[in-house]
Amino acid sequence: MNILLININLGTAACVGGIETHSEILASLLVKNKHNVIVGCWVDGMLATNTNCKIVPARRITIRNSGDVRAIIKMIRISRKENIQVIIANSGREYWPAAIAAKIAGTRIILIRHMSTPLKITTAWMINKMVDKVIAVSSILRDILIKSGVLPEKIAVIHNGIPFEKLDAAAAGRSGARKELFIDDSDIVIGAVGALHKGKGVYELLDSVRRLVKDYPSLKLLYAGDGPERDRLEEEANKLSMGERVIFTGVRKDIERMYAAMDIFTLPSTSEEAFGMVLIEAMAMGKPVIGTKIGGIPEIIKDGANGVLVPPGDSSALAAAISRYIDNSEFKARMAEEGRRTVQQEFSESVMGEKFEELFRGLGLQ
């Protein structure tokens, strides 16, 4: 089958988010499953995916807004020239142009919903009238889509998947990563990966570590990522006399090594989290995880079974969860083992690939 996969941010310097990672993994999976894939993105020619090191054909498509006529014409031309059978679009700005192009070109259209914000009434109408399926990456997003007016039969839930075999803590090298970051092997490292903004609970995490340093003098905090709160977060760490304990790596392409350097991984989000790709990455790396009871996070973490859940915005509860892991090595090891098993069974790229193939068959696509 010939597929046009749209993600206009792929190939840009800003290509570091979960949506872009999902698109790269999906492109590689579709190629692996013998489909012919063209990626509509920022580059023209060939696109090298960072996640699976695959090279896929690319066509430059820029979309300025939902009514971008030039983008619509470009997708129609690509669809007709390459005999595209289905267009897959990933973000809100892409939905309308991709749907209109598919309608005119006579191709099928699938949308993927990664964001927890409600849809506009007009977009919900368009999905009901023009779209074959919209994929929600979590059940919480399915509920949001239905509340936005999308018909339930239009929605399929397919969780994000990751290249499970690639995420190997031993291969990533814990000692080497720690040496580079000036972390001693005996230090206890609490980590977070992603954008540094308030909704990710970055201040609650800092406060939870502050509460614990008296009892655990070797505790350190590792933020892998960047964002609008970085400067203020560094100032706050210095104000709390924690500057030497807190490490900011910025955006890293070798994120597996950052996971390897951590002892405990946290995603203490305080705003609606659609899914939590970093959680399944950390779990695949064999790290015990802590998340908050918000959005799609409880679809991944089952409290006390494969990780720990705490209320959002509660730094005291977060500190207690961290302390529980530090004090109970048996519990910590069991959560890490069960977390890795969960990813292999439910959130691996092979599972995601199988579900996409089931969806295609259900739509009569071969």
Beta strands, then each sheet from edge to edge (+ up, - down):
strand 1: 2-6
strand 2: 36-41
strand 3: 45-48
strand 4: 55-60
strand 5: 86-89
strand 6: 108-113
strand 7: 133-136
strand 8: 155-157
strand 9: 188-193
strand 10: 219-224
strand 11: 246-250
strand 12: 264-267
strand 13: 289-292
strand 14: 308-310
sheet 1: 3+ 4- 2- 1- 5- 6- 7- 8-
sheet 2: 11+ 10+ 9+ 12+ 13+ 14+
end
